[in-house]
């Protein structure tokens, strides 16, 4: 009986109505909300959206939220980009001597490859992915 009381005490409260049964998380503001304070999926467009964000007409993430949620992905892309654009120091560390002019096609390809990633992040910012909770 004591274990069930602790479980009830540890449940998070709804950010809108204060209910103890905040089972979902708003995609836009990341607040915990109960099922009573969620906008229906047919209205919100297949994402979990709280009543507060719906009243404010929030339909996209801010740039800061997008970066914060995807920092690990951005770090991997930046690491690969640095290695691709500036490979000569890494190759020198490995003990290889390479002519820097051989990397001109690689630099051009890397510059061209960054364009789709920029559009991808802008698309993520504009519309929430399906099935987010």
Order of alpha helices (4+ residues) and beta strands (2+ residues): alpha-beta-beta-alpha-alpha-alpha-alpha-alpha-alpha
